Amino acid sequence: MSEEKSHKVLFVGLLLVTCALFFLVAVLLWWIPYVGLANIHRALPALLAVFFGILLLLAVGGIFSIVLTLIFKKDLLLSKRLRGAVIKVIFPVLILVGKLFGISKEKIQHAFVEVNNDIVMAQAGHIRPERLLLLMPHCLQNYECTVKITGNVDNCKRCGQCKIKDLVEMAETYGVNLSVATGGTIARRIVVEKKPRIIIAVACERDLTSGIQDSYPVPVYGIFNIRPHGPCFNTQVDLTKVEKAMRHFLQGGA
């Protein structure tokens, strides 16, 4: 099994465990007041059971839709709402469930980004080049470089010492926007100013996760940076992944 598939299996597995825990909690919440509620009115226990049953069906239905989206990579019914639910509700819960089983936060963040990517891919329609934003981290720039590119990437001298040169040329070729951010605050400001319909972002697990959450409802396709020298220092990016994602969105998912 590939690493990418194993991350998605991990994510789906945590979803199922969360659903099972939810079921147990629902049973307990129903059973504990059962005797007391029956004393008030004999129909109340049954009504409470129906209420928790509906909640459980919604949870199972949501998980089922996510799994189908991951399998068929198609925009299914309510998948846009599901992406919001995954980002705002399910992911924080999975972090807590993962802790119970000793799974690292970074591993769950990795799985979350890959599942988010599949949902974003499935929902992608045709994106005009000027509405697509390539958002890169400052650590891609060569550490020794003295040129300031965070305000304007066109300041890049294209010396070829880092991947910024290739990204600038790629952005020019496809006519898309390219920005470099030094942190989350700058990244959020760029998104507000550029108003993209979709973002292809490169960063580590932590920054991609927070970026996907902060930018919602704008969809973010995340690509993990490569860190041969450790975090935040002369990082690298697989340009073929950037170009492949960009072409997918510009060609309407073809």
N, C-alpha and C positions, 0 to 999 in steps of 0.2 A: 504493500500500500504506500502511495506517495506521501510525502510530508504534508502537502496541501490537503489531501483527502483525510489524513489522520487528524488534522486540526478540525476539519468540518465534522468528522465523526465525534471528536471530543465535544464540540459545541452541541451537537444534536443529543449526545449522551447526557450532557449536563441538563439540557432542556427536559429530557425524559425523567431524570432523577428529580428535578425541580417539580415536575408535574406530579410525581409520586408523593413527594413531601407535601405538596399542596393538598393532595387527596387525603393524606393522613391527618393533616391539620383540619381539613374540612369535616372529616368524620368525627374528630375529637370535639370540634366546636358545635357539631350537631348533637353528639351523644351526651356531652356534659350537661347542657341545660334541658336534656330530653325530659327528665323526670319533672323538673320545675315547670316547663312549658305545658306539659300535659295536665298539670294541675290547674293551669289558667284556662286552657281550652284544648280539647283533645285533638283539634286539627292543626295546632301550631307546630308540633314536631314534624308533621308531614310537609307543611309549607316551608319550614326551614330546610328540610332535606331537598326539596325542589329547588330552592334558592341556591344552595351549594352545588347541586347537580348541574344547574345552568352555568355557574361559574366554571365548573370543571370541564363541561363540554366546550365552552369558549376557549379555555386554555388548551385542551387537546386539539380542537379545530385549528387554532393558531399554529401550534407546533406542526400539525399535519401539513398546513399550507406552506410553512417555511421549508419543511423537508421536500415537498413537491417542487417548490421554487428552486431549491438547490439541485434536485435531480434533473428537472426538465429545463432549467434556466430560462423560464418563460414568465412573463408578467401575469400572475394569476389574480383571481378575484381578491380584492382587499390587500394586495401585497404592499401597496404604498402605505396603508395604515400599519401593516405588519412591520415595515421598516422602522416606523416611528416607535412602535411598541418594543421592538428589539433594542433600539437605541436608548429609549427613555426608561423602560421598565425591566425588560428581561435581562439585559446585560448586567446592571447592578446586582440583580438577584443571583445571577450565575457566579459573580465574583464571590458572593457570600457562600454559595453552595460549594464552589471550588475549594474555598478555604477549609470546609469541613472534611474534604477528601485529600487535602494536602497538595492541591494543584496550584502551581504558581500563577500569580496575577498576570505575568507577562505572557504565559502560555495561553491563558484565556483571552487576553487582549489580541493575541495573534489570531486565534480562531475567530474572534468577533469580527476583526477587520476582513478576513477572508469570506466569512458568511455575508457581511455587509456588501462586499464587492460583488458577490453573485447576485444579490438582490438588486443592486444598482445597475448591473449589466442587464438584468432581465427587464428592468423598467425603462432602460434608455431608449429614447426615440432619436430622431435626427437632431443633432445639435449644430448650430451655426458656429463656425470657427471663433468668431468674436465673443461668443458666450461660453467658450471653454477656457478654463483657467488652469495653467500648470503652476502649482504652488510648491516651491522647493525650500528646503531648509538651508540656512546660511552655512552650515557645516560642510556642504558640498563644495564650497569655494576653497581653493588652496589656502592653507593657514598662513603661508608667507605672503600671500597677495595683499597689496596695499590699496587696491582699487575698491571703492565703495560701490557695491552693486545692489544693496538692499533697497535703495530708493528708485534706481533705474538700472535694469540689467543691461541696457544698451551701453553702459559704461564699461562693460567687459571688453578687455583688449584682445580676447580670443587667442591667447598664447598657447592654449591646449594643455596647461598644467592641471586642469581639473575638468569636470564634466559640464561646467557652466557653459563653456564654448559650444559644446554639442547641443545643449538644450536651447541656447539662443538661436542657433541655426535651425534646429527642429521647429521652434516656434515660428520663425520667419517662413519656413517652407510651408507650414500648414496654416499660417495666419491666425494662430491662437495667441492668447495672452500668456505671458510668463512673468512670475514675480518670485522674489526671494524674501523670506521672512526670517527674522532673528528669534522669534518666539511667538507664543500664542496670541499676545495682544496685537502685535503687528499683523499676524495672519488674519485675525478677525477684522482688523481695519481694512486690509486689502480686499477681503470678501465683500465688505460693505461698499467699498468704492467701485469695485469691478462689477458687482452684481452678476456673477456667472450663473448659468443654468446648471453647470456641472463642474466639479473640481477634480483634477487628478493631483493628488498630493503625495509627496515622498517624505518619509520621516521614520522614526523608530516606533515601536509598538505603543508606547505611552502617548506620544504626541499625536499619532494617527487616531488613536481612540478618542482623546479629548477633542481633536479637531472635528471628527465625525459628529460627536455629540454637540459641540458648540455651533457647527454650521447647519445643523438640521433646521429647516427642511431641505436646504440645498444639498443634493447628493454628493458625497465624496467617495471617489475611488482611491483606495490607499495602496501604495507600493512601499514595501519596507526598504529602508536604506541598508547599505552594506557597510559594516564597521570594522575594517581590517586593523585599524589603530585604536579601537575602543570607541565609546560613544562620543558624539559631538566633536570629532576631530578628523578632518580630511576624509569624510565619509564618501561612499561611492553609490551609484545607482545603476541598475541594469536598464540601459537605454532602450533595449528591445521591448521590455515590458511597458515602458512609457509610451513608445510609439504604437505598440499593439493596442493598448487601451484607448489612445487618442483616435486611432483610425476606426476603432469599433464605434465610438460615440459620434464621430463625424460622418460615418457612413450609415448611421441609423441602426446600429446593432447588426449590420450584415457581416 
